[in-house]
Amino acid sequence: MEVAVAIFGLLFVLFVVAGVFLTVKAVQAAKRGVDRKVAQARRTVEDTTLRARQFTQPGVVGELAQLRLTLRTSMRATQEVLRAGSADDASLAEAVRLFEQLSVHGRELDDDLRRLEREPSKPTIAARLPELRERLERITHSAESLRWAARDRARKFAEDDLAALSDQIDMEAGALRHWTDDAAGGDQQQRREGGRPATGSRPGTGSAATGAGAGTGSGFGAASAPGTEGYSWGPVEDEAPAITARDPRTRPTFSWEKTPQRETSRGRSEGNGGIAG
């Protein structure tokens, strides 16, 4: 009894621990989902604000908005390409690591541009713009290099897979057509030869058998050629005569017919004597 209670208690504790673990995992997953939604909404709002500022505030403020928007767009596009490609191609792991290092410099540049947006001195912003523009070009160029290299690699693999698949399909199609041609040829040959057997295809049915049994007139072809005495081909079943002569011994008898009388030697002698006399 005590053992059963201990087992039930242990199972209850395990169920409670499993329930707590699953609950924590579910809460964390929900929190991550909410964080992603909030971050995505924040990025959308910031991008919309930058586009609006780019067109509504000319000068250094609009140029800062344009630089930030260009940086964010390039880095986001490269991140999406590498993330999608690394799931199928393990060779992109090094490219992902390099992009993470590049992202650090990109975030630093974005922070510098954001701080300059709050700078009240327009000459100070104008003096910093050439250096910030140069950094932006270097970062976006590196990001574009990684992005286009990953795209070219994915496109090359897709072309190679398509070429290999096309070759396999061509080989299979050729095999199917070859089988179809063989089957059609076999059917035609069978239709040509089906109703008319070839002469001499069987022993005893060719010209040699006909010559051997030409003098007998019966269905047994006894060999008459020199060196073949005592050898018979057997009954020729495939070439049976159209009308078979009836055996007199198996001929049916009728009641009106007379039974033939056997002629004796005495009768023959009397007959001979009568003829002689």
C-alpha positions as CSV (number, residue, x, y, z in Angstrom):
1,M,0.0,0.0,0.0
2,E,2.8,2.4,0.9
3,V,4.6,1.6,-2.4
4,A,1.4,2.4,-4.4
5,V,1.0,5.7,-2.6
6,A,4.7,6.6,-3.2
7,I,4.3,5.7,-6.9
8,F,1.1,7.9,-7.2
9,G,2.8,10.7,-5.4
10,L,5.9,10.5,-7.7
11,L,3.6,10.5,-10.8
12,F,1.7,13.5,-9.4
13,V,5.0,15.4,-8.9
14,L,6.2,14.6,-12.4
15,F,2.9,15.8,-13.9
16,V,3.1,19.0,-12.0
17,V,6.7,19.6,-13.1
18,A,5.8,18.8,-16.7
19,G,2.9,21.2,-16.5
20,V,5.0,24.0,-15.1
21,F,7.7,23.4,-17.7
22,L,5.2,23.5,-20.6
23,T,3.5,26.6,-19.2
24,V,6.8,28.4,-18.9
25,K,7.7,27.4,-22.5
26,A,4.3,28.6,-23.7
27,V,4.7,31.9,-21.9
28,Q,8.2,32.4,-23.4
29,A,7.0,31.6,-26.9
30,A,4.1,34.0,-26.5
31,K,6.4,36.7,-25.2
32,R,8.8,36.2,-28.1
33,G,5.9,36.4,-30.5
34,V,4.7,39.6,-28.9
35,D,8.2,41.1,-29.0
36,R,8.5,40.3,-32.7
37,K,5.1,41.9,-33.4
38,V,6.1,45.0,-31.4
39,A,9.5,45.2,-33.1
40,Q,8.0,44.8,-36.5
41,A,5.4,47.5,-35.7
42,R,8.1,49.8,-34.4
43,R,10.2,49.3,-37.6
44,T,7.1,50.0,-39.8
45,V,6.4,53.2,-37.9
46,E,10.0,54.4,-38.1
47,D,10.2,53.6,-41.8
48,T,7.0,55.5,-42.5
49,T,8.3,58.4,-40.4
50,L,11.6,58.5,-42.3
51,R,9.9,58.4,-45.7
52,A,7.6,61.2,-44.6
53,R,10.5,63.3,-43.2
54,Q,12.5,62.7,-46.4
55,F,9.9,64.3,-48.6
56,T,8.5,67.0,-46.1
57,Q,11.8,68.3,-44.6
58,P,14.3,69.3,-47.3
59,G,17.9,70.0,-46.4
60,V,20.1,68.2,-43.9
61,V,17.2,66.7,-42.0
62,G,15.7,65.1,-45.0
63,E,19.2,63.9,-46.1
64,L,19.6,62.2,-42.6
65,A,16.3,60.5,-43.0
66,Q,17.3,59.3,-46.5
67,L,20.6,57.9,-45.1
68,R,18.8,56.0,-42.3
69,L,16.2,54.6,-44.6
70,T,18.8,53.4,-47.1
71,L,20.8,51.8,-44.3
72,R,17.8,50.0,-42.8
73,T,16.5,48.8,-46.2
74,S,19.9,47.3,-47.3
75,M,20.6,45.6,-44.0
76,R,17.1,44.2,-43.7
77,A,17.2,42.8,-47.2
78,T,20.6,41.1,-46.6
79,Q,19.4,39.6,-43.4
80,E,16.4,38.1,-44.9
81,V,18.4,36.6,-47.8
82,L,21.0,35.1,-45.5
83,R,18.5,33.8,-43.0
84,A,16.5,32.0,-45.8
85,G,19.6,30.6,-47.5
86,S,21.3,29.4,-44.4
87,A,18.4,27.1,-43.6
88,D,19.2,25.0,-46.7
89,D,22.9,25.8,-47.3
90,A,25.3,25.2,-44.4
91,S,28.1,27.0,-46.4
92,L,26.4,30.3,-45.6
93,A,27.3,30.1,-41.9
94,E,30.5,32.1,-42.4
95,A,28.5,34.7,-44.4
96,V,26.0,35.0,-41.6
97,R,28.7,35.5,-39.0
98,L,30.3,38.2,-41.1
99,F,26.9,39.9,-41.5
100,E,26.5,39.9,-37.7
101,Q,29.7,41.7,-37.4
102,L,28.7,44.2,-40.1
103,S,25.3,44.7,-38.3
104,V,27.2,46.0,-35.3
105,H,28.7,48.8,-37.5
106,G,25.3,49.4,-39.1
107,R,23.6,49.9,-35.7
108,E,26.3,52.3,-34.7
109,L,25.8,54.3,-37.8
110,D,22.1,54.3,-37.3
111,D,22.5,55.6,-33.8
112,D,24.8,58.4,-35.0
113,L,22.3,59.4,-37.6
114,R,19.5,59.3,-35.0
115,R,21.4,61.6,-32.6
116,L,22.1,64.0,-35.4
117,E,18.4,64.3,-36.1
118,R,18.1,65.9,-32.6
119,E,21.0,68.2,-33.2
120,P,19.8,71.8,-33.4
121,S,22.9,73.1,-35.2
122,K,22.5,72.6,-38.9
123,P,26.2,73.5,-39.7
124,T,27.3,70.7,-37.4
125,I,25.1,68.2,-39.2
126,A,26.3,69.4,-42.5
127,A,30.0,69.0,-41.4
128,R,29.3,65.4,-40.2
129,L,27.4,64.3,-43.3
130,P,30.3,63.5,-45.7
131,E,31.9,61.1,-43.1
132,L,28.6,59.5,-42.3
133,R,27.8,59.1,-46.0
134,E,31.1,57.4,-46.6
135,R,30.5,54.9,-43.8
136,L,27.0,54.3,-45.1
137,E,28.4,53.5,-48.6
138,R,31.0,51.1,-47.2
139,I,28.4,49.2,-45.0
140,T,25.8,49.0,-47.7
141,H,28.4,47.9,-50.3
142,S,29.5,45.0,-48.0
143,A,25.9,44.1,-47.3
144,E,25.0,44.1,-51.0
145,S,28.1,41.9,-51.7
146,L,26.9,39.3,-49.2
147,R,23.3,39.5,-50.4
148,W,24.1,39.1,-54.1
149,A,26.7,36.4,-53.5
150,A,24.1,34.4,-51.6
151,R,21.5,35.0,-54.3
152,D,23.9,33.9,-57.1
153,R,24.8,30.8,-55.1
154,A,21.2,29.9,-54.6
155,R,20.4,30.5,-58.3
156,K,23.4,28.4,-59.4
157,F,22.3,25.5,-57.2
158,A,18.8,25.8,-58.6
159,E,20.1,25.8,-62.1
160,D,22.2,22.7,-61.4
161,D,19.3,20.9,-59.8
162,L,17.1,21.8,-62.8
163,A,19.7,20.6,-65.3
164,A,20.2,17.3,-63.4
165,L,16.4,16.8,-63.2
166,S,16.0,17.6,-66.9
167,D,18.6,15.0,-67.8
168,Q,16.9,12.4,-65.7
169,I,13.5,13.2,-67.2
170,D,15.0,13.0,-70.8
171,M,16.5,9.6,-70.0
172,E,13.3,8.3,-68.5
173,A,11.3,9.6,-71.5
174,G,13.7,7.9,-73.9
175,A,13.4,4.6,-72.0
176,L,9.6,4.9,-72.1
177,R,9.6,5.6,-75.9
178,H,12.0,2.7,-76.5
179,W,9.8,0.3,-74.6
180,T,6.8,1.5,-76.6
181,D,8.6,1.0,-79.9
182,D,9.6,-2.6,-78.9
183,A,6.1,-3.4,-77.8
184,A,4.6,-2.0,-81.0
185,G,7.1,-3.9,-83.2
186,G,6.5,-7.1,-81.3
187,D,2.7,-6.7,-81.8
188,Q,3.1,-6.1,-85.5
189,Q,5.4,-9.1,-86.0
190,Q,3.0,-11.3,-84.0
191,R,0.1,-10.1,-86.2
192,R,2.1,-10.8,-89.3
193,E,3.1,-14.3,-88.2
194,G,0.1,-15.3,-86.1
195,G,-2.2,-16.7,-88.8
196,R,0.4,-18.3,-91.1
197,P,3.0,-20.7,-89.5
198,A,6.4,-20.7,-91.1
199,T,7.2,-23.6,-93.4
200,G,9.8,-26.0,-91.9
201,S,9.3,-24.6,-88.4
202,R,8.6,-28.0,-87.0
203,P,10.3,-31.4,-87.7
204,G,8.3,-33.5,-90.1
205,T,6.3,-30.5,-91.6
206,G,9.0,-29.2,-94.0
207,S,10.1,-30.3,-97.4
208,A,12.3,-33.0,-96.0
209,A,9.4,-34.7,-94.3
210,T,7.3,-34.4,-97.4
211,G,10.0,-36.0,-99.5
212,A,10.5,-38.8,-97.0
213,G,6.8,-39.8,-96.8
214,A,5.8,-38.9,-100.3
215,G,5.5,-42.6,-101.4
216,T,3.5,-43.8,-98.4
217,G,0.5,-41.6,-98.6
218,S,-0.1,-42.1,-94.9
219,G,0.3,-39.9,-91.9
220,F,3.5,-41.6,-90.9
221,G,6.6,-40.2,-92.5
222,A,9.0,-43.2,-92.4
223,A,12.4,-42.1,-93.5
224,S,13.6,-43.6,-96.9
225,A,16.8,-41.7,-97.3
226,P,20.0,-43.7,-97.1
227,G,21.4,-44.0,-93.6
228,T,18.0,-43.3,-92.0
229,E,16.4,-46.7,-92.1
230,G,14.2,-47.5,-89.1
231,Y,13.8,-43.8,-88.1
232,S,10.3,-42.3,-88.2
233,W,9.2,-38.7,-87.5
234,G,6.0,-39.9,-85.9
235,P,2.5,-38.9,-86.8
236,V,2.2,-35.5,-88.4
237,E,-0.5,-33.9,-86.4
238,D,-0.1,-30.3,-87.7
239,E,-0.8,-31.4,-91.3
240,A,-3.7,-33.9,-91.0
241,P,-5.4,-34.7,-94.4
242,A,-8.6,-32.8,-95.1
243,I,-10.6,-36.1,-95.6
244,T,-9.5,-39.2,-93.7
245,A,-10.3,-42.5,-95.2
246,R,-12.5,-44.7,-93.0
247,D,-11.1,-47.9,-91.6
248,P,-13.1,-50.9,-93.0
249,R,-12.9,-52.7,-89.7
250,T,-14.6,-49.8,-87.9
251,R,-17.2,-49.4,-90.7
252,P,-20.7,-49.7,-89.3
253,T,-22.9,-52.6,-90.5
254,F,-26.6,-52.5,-91.4
255,S,-29.3,-55.2,-91.1
256,W,-30.0,-55.4,-94.9
257,E,-26.4,-56.1,-95.7
258,K,-25.3,-59.8,-96.2
259,T,-22.5,-61.1,-94.3
260,P,-19.7,-61.9,-96.7
261,Q,-18.9,-65.6,-96.8
262,R,-15.3,-66.7,-96.6
263,E,-14.1,-68.6,-99.6
264,T,-12.6,-72.0,-98.7
265,S,-9.9,-73.8,-100.5
266,R,-12.3,-76.5,-101.6
267,G,-14.5,-74.0,-103.3
268,R,-11.6,-72.4,-105.0
269,S,-10.4,-75.8,-106.3
270,E,-13.9,-76.6,-107.6
271,G,-14.2,-73.3,-109.2
272,N,-10.8,-73.9,-110.8
273,G,-11.9,-77.2,-112.1
274,G,-15.1,-75.9,-113.5
275,I,-13.3,-73.3,-115.3
276,A,-10.8,-75.7,-116.6
277,G,-13.5,-78.1,-117.8
